[in-house]
Amino acid sequence: MPSIVLATLNARYAHASLGLRCLRANMGGLRDDTVIREFVIRTPPEQIVADLLALKPTVIGLGIYIWNVTQTTRVVELLKAAAPHISVILGGPEVSHEIDGQPICRRADYIVTGWGDATFPRLVRPLLAGPRPLTKVHAGDQPPLAELAMPYAEYTAADLRHRHVYVEASRGCPFKCEFCLSALDRTAWPFPREAFLRELDRLWQRGARRFKFVDRTFNLRTETSVAILDFFLQRLQREPHDPPFLHFELIPDHLPEALRAPLMRFPDGSLQLEIGIQTFNPAVQALISRRQDNAAAATNLRWLREHTAAHLHVDLIAGLPGEGLESLAEGFDRLVGLGPHEIQLGILKRLRGTPIVRHSERCVMRYSDETPYEVLSTGQIDAATMQRIKRFARYWDLIANSGRFPRALPRLLGDAPFSRFMAFADSLYASTRRTHGLAVEELYAQVRAGLMRHGTSEADASMLLALDYRDSGARGRLPFAIPALGRRLVVDGKSAALERQRRHLGV
């Protein structure tokens, strides 16, 4: 039986924990006595505890995040009640700040704040051999990245076949956007490039094809970004029928020619680029310490859409200090005009430790006390309007981001995307009183009604939606009469893209 168990609750099975693998890789002589156990947040806490206790560990380390803190609090309660002799150590961003007020922190034995690669194994050794440390909270050391063992050998063959492989070419972020935990970083630290590329090659040789880079600023250092893209392009050239799926997070206003050239060479379905615009309002950007050249960002987005086969996922944030509904709508409409495949309209969250709290009083910011700590109202957006925006965001994800409505959506949005979709969202909620549990066929019927309210004839609306439904690959039955349609043209060939992205890209 292992002495040390590293565990966490992931949002879903496909999300393998990079953090746990970093810890095990750096356990030194204790690595073989350490095992990783991952669960999903839907798993009952009682089952999780039973599985952990069956391993008879001496130490259990738990990764705590905004999405799992509520469920993991119950896990810790049950663990300490059933086996008080087991030392429970917490780590992760959710327990790295504001520790005193958190029930989960009161129940645990020890807490590691910040980086745990070096600090966690140093804490565990006396727990196994004695004497036990007297200090409960241990601030994580940040050794040079070259001194850390890379975690990629910790991915199993099953991980590589069925899950995303999370990798990091760098840690940290040089920018100070106040809504983000990375605002607390001093800079971005790169891993040694050649050593990292060797690890990528080992993963590739083992069969890994889905890589999600967790770097906050993948394109910060152009030379490194180009080297990584070239690494994958070389393998694509050798194995064109076995393409990878690569996810990168880009700074929107930094796209030099040296980076554009390799991006243009990737085939459909291989690249997903996550690009944080957050807001186009210069006054709000200044207020939250966000540096962004809006004109350059817009130019780069347009270029990526027109000259690459990348799937573009772009973020906006609603509820930022100083931004009202009109400004949000203007930014949203501007972004729609740039044509990204997905727009994620997120609601501002007050992440523990972030400097966004300095605006709470002056900007009348009210946040939920429950995870995910979303803003409830601001001085510019009242609570009722914020709820409307949340429903807008949910329905936008179900309809626009799903890729199921390529013909009907432009007609629904017209020349005023935000206002027209907000009216549609209000009507959809009024008729269903639900934001979840909506069947696909029900959404098609609702979009049809929305089109008809804006002057599209019943026959045209039915035709548009019938074609969209056919091409989405759905297999159900629409609740309205549709014309006879031919079969969708299916193009042979392998794509690593996910289903929703394939619909956007037509692959």
C-alpha angles and dihedrals in degrees: 000000000000120000093212129045122190112200143166141166111244123202089241138352095260090063104084113192113250091185095061091048091051089054096049092046089057099045091102111195090003095059095097089049091054127082133185122227120182128191135175125243091248091063111104111251090232090059092047092052092048091052092048095047091050087067090058095218128179093211131030119192116197127197110221123201136164091261097052108031095099095052093040091052088063090047091055092047091054093043094053092045094049100036113015090168092069113093111231116203122188127203139161138084097294092061098036094085138033090018101162097067098049120101092208091057092051091054098047125084098223139009130204113201122203121349113017103181095102102017099054097058090044089055094046098054097070090042087063099037104021167249097105115233114255095208115086101195119055119188110223118245119229106216120183108282091237088067094057125088111239114242104220098102086063091072109098127220088255090053091054093049100044111019142055113266107225114208135173127207089180142009129220133018133251094213126090106213101162098219091061130078088222087072085081093060118100094215142323115284118206124215113232102283101220093045090050092050090051089055091050089052092052090051091049092050089051089056104263112155105157111074123175113189110210094195110131090215110026093168096046093103107039096196092056093043091052092048091054094046090048089051090060095039090056090054092045089055091053095041107027093161093057104054125178128234110229127189120195133173111222134197101238100221099047115077111134121186092255088063097041094059097062093039089061092057099062117101127235113292098019102094132054115180118195109201123185113213092155093173138000092204109111094201092053091045090054091047093055095040094248116152112205134149099218095193092052091045092053092046091050094048091050091048092050091050094049103037107032136054091225121133106237119213110181127188131217125178124218120205100033115159111276097010120116133192094269093054091045090051092049091051092046093051091048090052093048088054090057090060108229115173093235134021115195109201102198127188115235113261125202098226114197112266097013118132092231087098091076088077096051098099102035095043094038093237116182119191135187116254089217127078129303085033094219122182111260099191141344137199088269102037122046124215096260092051091047089056089052090052091050090053090046089054093049095048092044089057092049095047114021100028093043091072090223097117109050094145101033100043098065089049090049093050097043114171095325106055100172099044095042094047091046089055089048091049091050091051093045092052093045091055099041106022086211138105095180134043094042113149118228091242090053090055090053090053091049093049089049090054090048092053092050092051088058094052105270110140119246091245094050093045091050092049094049093049095043090056092046091048093050093049093046090068093240117156103197131092125267116232093231136059115275133187123251109276135193124238120279115259108249118202116209119229140091122273126181092205120117120252097260092047091049089057091052094046097038094234 
